[in-house]
């Protein structure tokens, strides 16, 4: 019986770690999502043999905006405002995330 308890405990710890990593990944993506999308767009344009200077410029602009938002202090009450302003949203406090 002790073996099954140990296996269950290990699985529970694994699920908790995966959940924490998922939440942190969502938070990072909400602040840097626009930058990542622009970088991937530039990469795909270059791989297709097209000029990607517009996407690179957009990625640099998005990174600057994300840096500005990241330097502000947010708490649980104002986190949505920071995520929305970084993603180009209005920064309102509605029920949706507002992230593209």
JOBEL-V31542 format. One line per field, one symbol per residue. ss: DSSP state (A for helix, B for strand, O for the rest). A space follows every 50 residues. Layout:
BEGIN
ss: ???
END
This chain:
BEGIN
ss: OAAAAAAAAAAAAAAAAAAAAAAAAAAAAAAAAAAAAAAAAAAAAAAOOO OOAAAAAAAAAAAAAAAAAAOOOOOOOOAAAAAAAAOOOOOOOOOOOOOO
END
